[in-house]
Amino acid sequence: MIGNSNYNTIPTSWVDGELRLAGLDSRMIGLLRAIEQSGSLNQAAKQVGLSYKGAWQIIERANNGAPKTLVSTATGGSKGGGTCLTEAGGSLLALFTRLEQQHQQFLDQLNRGLADDPDTVLLLQRLVVKTSARNQIFGSIVAIEAGAVNAEVSVKLKGGEQVITSITQTSLSGLGLQVGADAVLLINSADITLTIDPGSDRFSARNRLSGSVIRVLQDAVNAEVIVLLPGGETLVATITPQSAESLALTPGMPVSALFKSNAPVLGVLSSL
């Protein structure tokens, strides 16, 4: 089955970070806010996802460590008691809220600066792509040939090699592919066949990438062969232990990785 998609896991901001004030983190501040809103430690604990005991321990540590009590708890009484912020606790919460706003403004400024640098954005976009496919290789689209049913897209890798991938006409239209656009190829390691015969033409696979063996990792079930391509990318091929023994692969040995045109999943960058 051919799968093709936009890889749109790109975040809206590149720089992020949690604000901490003298050991007080967002969990503690969240608890203070919840207490201010609910007037109940039990309800506040539920709002922030803490047990009553855990919330009470956080409040105890805060009260013991602060020069003034931050949270006041009353038990019993006609109204059944309650929990509220003291004047010191309210001042601390207001201070942290102001700092949060300034902190967010600072992060926004950093992210706007990064967004103005196309080379940095391209690097970061590629680093955040996450996939279950073992092989993830970036390149640029150099040719698109549309057929009656399927289309063939040629992707040029960093080392100059080209990979042909077949996609449906529906995918071609949906992805909005254009020559020159950045693309990512996702290839399962089990879809790659290895050969050490440079002149062999016994394979029907459209794609043949030459490289050299970096290492072989073998267990009782499979052998993983890591192949270094001319552009610096690596491919991982999963083969049987019998095949690994037959090929007698060793680090530095020339090898070719073969796979069919319907093996790669083609992804293109979505517009933000």
C-alpha positions in Angstrom: 0.0 0.0 0.0 1.3 3.4 -1.0 1.0 6.1 1.7 1.9 9.7 1.1 1.3 12.7 3.3 2.2 16.2 4.3 4.5 16.1 7.2 2.8 18.8 9.2 4.1 18.1 12.7 5.9 21.5 12.5 5.5 23.4 15.8 4.3 27.0 15.8 7.3 28.0 18.0 10.8 26.6 18.1 12.0 27.9 21.5 10.1 27.0 24.6 10.8 26.8 28.2 9.2 26.7 31.7 9.5 29.6 34.0 10.8 28.9 37.5 11.0 31.4 40.3 13.2 30.6 43.3 12.3 26.9 43.0 8.6 27.5 42.3 7.5 25.8 39.1 4.3 25.9 37.1 2.8 23.0 39.2 3.1 25.0 42.4 1.8 28.1 40.8 -1.1 26.1 39.2 -2.0 24.9 42.6 -2.0 28.4 44.0 -4.3 29.6 41.2 -6.7 26.7 41.7 -6.9 27.4 45.4 -7.6 31.1 44.7 -10.4 30.1 42.3 -12.0 27.2 44.3 -11.3 28.1 48.0 -10.8 24.3 48.5 -7.5 22.4 48.7 -9.4 19.2 47.7 -10.9 20.8 44.6 -7.7 22.6 43.7 -5.8 19.3 43.9 -8.3 17.7 41.5 -8.0 20.6 39.0 -4.2 20.3 38.7 -4.2 16.5 38.8 -2.7 15.9 42.2 -3.8 13.8 45.1 -5.0 15.6 48.2 -2.0 14.4 50.1 0.4 15.5 47.3 -1.2 18.9 47.2 -1.0 19.3 50.9 2.7 18.3 51.0 3.5 21.0 48.3 1.6 23.6 50.4 3.5 22.6 53.5 6.9 22.9 51.9 5.9 26.3 50.4 4.7 27.6 53.7 7.7 26.3 55.6 10.1 27.7 53.1 8.6 31.2 52.7 9.2 34.0 55.2 5.4 34.5 55.3 2.6 31.9 55.1 1.3 31.6 51.6 -1.8 29.5 52.1 -4.2 29.5 55.0 -6.2 26.4 55.8 -9.1 26.4 58.2 -10.8 23.2 59.4 -14.3 22.6 60.8 -16.6 25.6 61.6 -20.1 26.2 60.4 -18.9 26.3 56.8 -16.8 23.2 57.0 -13.5 25.1 56.7 -11.7 26.1 53.6 -8.3 27.0 52.0 -7.3 30.5 50.7 -4.3 32.4 49.7 -2.9 34.9 52.3 -1.9 38.4 51.2 1.7 37.1 50.7 0.4 34.2 48.6 -1.7 36.5 46.5 1.3 38.8 45.9 3.5 35.9 44.9 0.9 34.6 42.4 0.5 38.1 41.0 4.3 38.4 40.6 4.6 35.1 38.9 1.7 36.0 36.5 3.5 39.2 35.5 6.8 37.2 35.0 4.9 34.6 32.9 3.7 37.4 30.6 7.2 38.8 30.2 8.6 35.3 29.8 6.2 34.6 26.9 7.0 37.9 25.3 10.7 37.0 25.4 10.0 33.6 23.8 7.9 35.2 21.1 10.7 37.6 20.3 13.2 34.7 20.0 10.8 32.7 17.8 10.1 35.7 15.5 13.9 36.1 15.1 14.3 32.4 14.1 11.3 32.6 11.7 13.2 35.4 9.8 16.1 33.0 9.0 15.1 30.6 6.2 18.1 28.4 6.7 17.5 27.9 10.4 13.8 27.2 9.8 14.6 24.6 7.2 17.0 22.9 9.6 14.5 22.9 12.5 11.6 21.7 10.3 13.6 18.6 9.4 14.7 17.9 12.9 11.2 17.8 14.4 9.7 15.3 11.9 8.8 12.2 13.8 7.9 8.9 12.2 8.0 5.2 12.9 9.8 4.4 9.7 13.4 3.5 10.4 14.8 5.4 7.4 14.0 9.1 6.9 15.9 10.9 4.1 15.4 14.4 2.9 15.9 15.7 -0.7 14.3 17.9 -3.3 11.8 17.1 -6.0 13.5 17.3 -9.5 10.9 15.7 -11.7 7.2 14.7 -11.8 5.8 12.3 -14.5 2.1 11.9 -14.4 0.6 8.7 -15.8 -2.9 7.4 -16.4 -3.2 5.9 -12.9 0.0 6.7 -11.0 2.6 9.4 -11.0 6.4 9.0 -10.6 8.2 11.6 -8.5 12.0 11.9 -8.6 13.7 13.1 -5.4 17.3 14.1 -5.5 19.3 13.4 -2.4 22.2 15.4 -0.9 24.8 13.2 -2.6 23.2 13.6 -6.0 21.4 10.2 -6.2 17.8 10.1 -7.3 15.0 8.1 -5.8 11.9 7.3 -7.8 8.7 7.0 -5.8 5.3 6.0 -7.2 2.2 7.8 -5.9 -1.4 7.8 -7.0 -2.9 10.7 -9.0 -5.1 11.5 -6.0 -2.0 11.9 -3.8 -0.3 13.9 -6.5 -3.2 16.4 -6.5 -3.6 16.4 -2.8 0.0 17.0 -1.9 0.4 19.9 -4.4 3.8 18.7 -5.5 6.1 21.0 -7.3 9.6 20.6 -8.8 12.1 22.2 -6.4 10.1 21.6 -3.3 11.6 19.9 -0.3 10.5 16.3 0.4 11.1 13.5 2.8 11.3 9.8 2.0 10.2 7.3 4.6 11.4 3.8 3.9 10.9 0.7 6.1 14.1 -1.2 6.7 12.4 -4.5 5.6 11.7 -3.1 2.2 15.3 -2.7 1.3 17.3 -5.5 -0.4 21.1 -5.5 -0.2 23.5 -6.8 -2.9 27.3 -6.8 -3.1 27.4 -7.4 -6.9 27.7 -3.9 -8.5 27.0 -5.3 -11.9 23.9 -7.4 -11.0 20.8 -6.6 -13.0 18.7 -9.5 -11.7 16.5 -7.2 -9.6 13.4 -5.4 -10.8 13.6 -2.7 -8.1 13.7 0.9 -9.6 15.9 2.3 -6.9 19.5 1.4 -6.4 21.6 3.4 -3.9 25.3 2.6 -3.6 27.1 3.0 -0.4 29.3 1.2 2.2 28.6 -0.8 5.2 29.1 1.0 8.5 28.1 -1.8 10.9 26.0 -5.0 11.2 23.9 -5.7 14.2 22.6 -9.2 14.5 20.5 -11.3 16.8 18.7 -14.6 16.5 15.9 -13.3 14.4 17.2 -10.4 12.2 20.3 -8.6 11.1 20.4 -4.8 10.8 22.8 -3.5 8.3 23.6 0.3 8.4 24.7 1.6 5.0 26.4 5.0 4.5 25.4 6.9 1.3 27.6 9.3 -0.6 25.8 12.4 0.8 26.3 11.3 4.4 22.8 9.8 4.9 22.4 6.4 6.4 20.0 3.6 5.4 19.1 0.7 7.7 18.2 -2.6 6.0 16.7 -5.5 7.9 17.7 -8.9 6.5 17.8 -12.5 7.8 20.9 -13.8 9.6 21.3 -16.3 6.8 21.5 -13.5 4.3 23.9 -11.6 6.4 26.1 -14.7 6.6 25.9 -15.3 2.9 26.8 -11.8 2.0 29.7 -11.8 4.6 29.2 -8.1 5.2 31.9 -6.2 7.0 32.4 -2.5 7.8 33.7 -0.6 4.8 32.4 -3.1 2.2 30.7 -1.6 -0.9 27.1 -2.5 -1.0 24.0 -1.5 -2.9 20.5 -0.9 -1.4 17.6 -1.8 -3.7 14.0 -1.0 -3.2 10.9 -0.7 -5.4 9.3 2.7 -6.3 6.3 1.9 -4.2 8.4 1.4 -1.0 9.1 5.0 0.0 6.4 7.1 1.6 6.7 10.6 0.2 6.1 13.6 2.4 6.1 17.3 1.6 6.2 20.3 4.0 2.8 21.8 4.7 2.4 25.5 4.5 2.0 27.1 8.0 
